[in-house]
Amino acid sequence: MKTCLVVDDSAVVRKTARQILEGLDFRVLEAEDGEKALQACKRSLPEVILLDWNMPVMDGYDFLGHLRGMPGGHAPKVVFCTTENGIDHISQALRAGANEYIMKPFDKDIITAKFQEVGLVQLSHPKLTAISAQDARLICSAFRVRGHL
């Protein structure tokens, strides 16, 4: 099971993110600021970090700089999740080493899509899989009837 560290000073945002991420089969850790997140990463690096920009003690941007400077600190995928929507903030975050950027408010579809883009979640839909399997059987049957299989 992959681990996601959710870093946000809002308990409501952390709770919402936890519910979504656990539904995507992630083990979730929480930190309320960049300093606590850095301590958590020194203990054990997660596979992904969902990171707020504006927080007390240490903001997300400063945390990202410290993270990327740590041994192994380039391994976790970092997805900024913030209200900062200016192109300057987005480009600054990506230059600093963020892998993706999500605007608040977010929902399960947005997190799923961004996590798919960075390779953390596989697209899987039971109905599509069932249809594909059924279609494959029909195609094979058609080829057998025509003598191609």
C-alpha positions as CSV (number, residue, x, y, z in Angstrom):
1,M,0.0,0.0,0.0
2,K,1.4,3.4,-1.0
3,T,1.7,6.2,1.6
4,C,0.5,9.8,1.2
5,L,1.5,12.5,3.5
6,V,-1.2,15.2,3.6
7,V,0.3,18.6,4.7
8,D,-2.2,21.3,5.4
9,D,-2.9,23.6,8.4
10,S,-6.7,23.0,8.0
11,A,-8.0,19.9,9.8
12,V,-11.0,19.9,7.5
13,V,-8.9,19.7,4.4
14,R,-6.7,17.0,5.9
15,K,-9.9,15.0,6.9
16,T,-11.4,15.4,3.4
17,A,-8.1,14.4,1.7
18,R,-7.8,11.4,4.1
19,Q,-11.3,10.1,3.1
20,I,-10.5,10.4,-0.6
21,L,-7.1,8.9,-0.4
22,E,-8.1,6.0,1.8
23,G,-10.8,5.3,-0.8
24,L,-8.0,5.1,-3.4
25,D,-6.1,2.6,-1.1
26,F,-3.5,4.9,0.2
27,R,-2.2,4.8,3.8
28,V,-2.5,8.4,5.0
29,L,-0.2,10.4,7.3
30,E,-0.9,14.0,8.3
31,A,1.1,17.1,9.2
32,E,-0.2,20.6,9.9
33,D,2.8,22.5,8.7
34,G,6.0,22.1,6.7
35,E,8.2,21.6,9.7
36,K,6.1,18.7,11.0
37,A,6.0,17.3,7.5
38,L,9.8,17.5,7.2
39,Q,10.1,15.6,10.5
40,A,7.8,12.9,9.2
41,C,9.8,12.6,6.0
42,K,13.0,12.2,7.9
43,R,11.5,9.2,9.7
44,S,10.1,7.7,6.5
45,L,9.6,9.1,3.0
46,P,6.1,8.6,1.6
47,E,5.4,7.8,-2.1
48,V,3.4,11.0,-2.4
49,I,2.9,14.3,-0.6
50,L,-0.3,16.4,-1.0
51,L,1.0,19.8,0.0
52,D,-0.6,23.2,0.9
53,W,1.3,26.4,0.1
54,N,0.3,28.8,2.9
55,M,0.9,27.4,6.4
56,P,2.3,28.7,9.6
57,V,5.8,27.7,10.9
58,M,7.1,26.5,7.4
59,D,5.1,27.0,4.2
60,G,4.8,24.4,1.5
61,Y,7.3,26.1,-0.8
62,D,10.0,26.1,1.8
63,F,9.2,22.5,2.8
64,L,9.6,21.4,-0.8
65,G,13.1,23.0,-1.0
66,H,14.1,21.1,2.2
67,L,12.5,17.9,0.9
68,R,14.3,17.9,-2.4
69,G,17.6,18.6,-0.7
70,M,17.3,15.5,1.6
71,P,18.9,12.2,0.7
72,G,16.1,10.4,-1.3
73,G,14.1,13.6,-1.3
74,H,13.5,13.5,-5.0
75,A,11.6,10.2,-4.8
76,P,8.2,11.3,-3.4
77,K,5.8,12.8,-5.9
78,V,4.7,16.2,-4.7
79,V,1.2,17.5,-5.6
80,F,0.6,21.1,-4.4
81,C,-3.0,21.6,-3.3
82,T,-3.7,25.3,-2.7
83,T,-5.8,28.3,-3.3
84,E,-2.8,30.1,-4.9
85,N,-3.9,30.1,-8.5
86,G,-1.6,32.6,-10.1
87,I,0.6,31.3,-13.0
88,D,3.6,32.6,-11.1
89,H,2.8,30.4,-8.1
90,I,2.2,27.4,-10.3
91,S,5.4,27.8,-12.3
92,Q,7.4,28.5,-9.1
93,A,6.1,25.3,-7.6
94,L,6.9,23.2,-10.7
95,R,10.4,24.8,-10.9
96,A,11.0,23.9,-7.3
97,G,10.2,20.3,-7.9
98,A,6.5,19.8,-7.6
99,N,5.1,17.2,-9.9
100,E,1.5,18.5,-10.1
101,Y,-0.7,21.3,-8.9
102,I,-4.3,21.1,-7.7
103,M,-6.6,24.1,-7.0
104,K,-8.7,24.2,-3.8
105,P,-11.5,23.2,-3.5
106,F,-10.8,19.7,-4.7
107,D,-12.8,16.4,-4.9
108,K,-12.1,12.7,-5.5
109,D,-12.2,13.1,-9.3
110,I,-9.6,15.9,-9.3
111,I,-7.2,14.0,-6.9
112,T,-7.7,10.8,-8.9
113,A,-6.9,12.5,-12.2
114,K,-3.8,14.2,-10.9
115,F,-2.5,11.1,-9.2
116,Q,-3.1,9.2,-12.5
117,E,-1.0,11.8,-14.3
118,V,2.0,11.3,-12.0
119,G,1.6,7.5,-12.1
120,L,0.2,6.8,-8.6
121,V,-3.2,5.6,-9.5
122,Q,-4.2,3.3,-12.4
123,L,-7.4,4.0,-14.3
124,S,-9.7,1.1,-13.6
125,H,-13.4,1.0,-14.1
126,P,-15.2,-2.4,-13.4
127,K,-17.9,-1.9,-16.1
128,L,-15.3,-1.0,-18.7
129,T,-13.2,-4.0,-17.8
130,A,-16.2,-6.3,-18.0
131,I,-17.2,-4.9,-21.4
132,S,-13.7,-5.3,-22.7
133,A,-13.6,-8.9,-21.5
134,Q,-17.0,-9.6,-23.0
135,D,-16.0,-8.0,-26.3
136,A,-12.7,-10.0,-26.4
137,R,-14.7,-13.2,-26.0
138,L,-17.1,-12.2,-28.8
139,I,-14.2,-11.3,-31.1
140,C,-12.4,-14.6,-30.4
141,S,-15.7,-16.5,-31.1
142,A,-16.1,-14.6,-34.4
143,F,-12.6,-15.5,-35.4
144,R,-13.1,-19.2,-34.5
145,V,-16.3,-19.4,-36.6
146,R,-14.4,-17.9,-39.5
147,G,-11.5,-20.3,-39.0
148,H,-8.9,-17.6,-38.1
149,L,-8.2,-19.0,-34.6
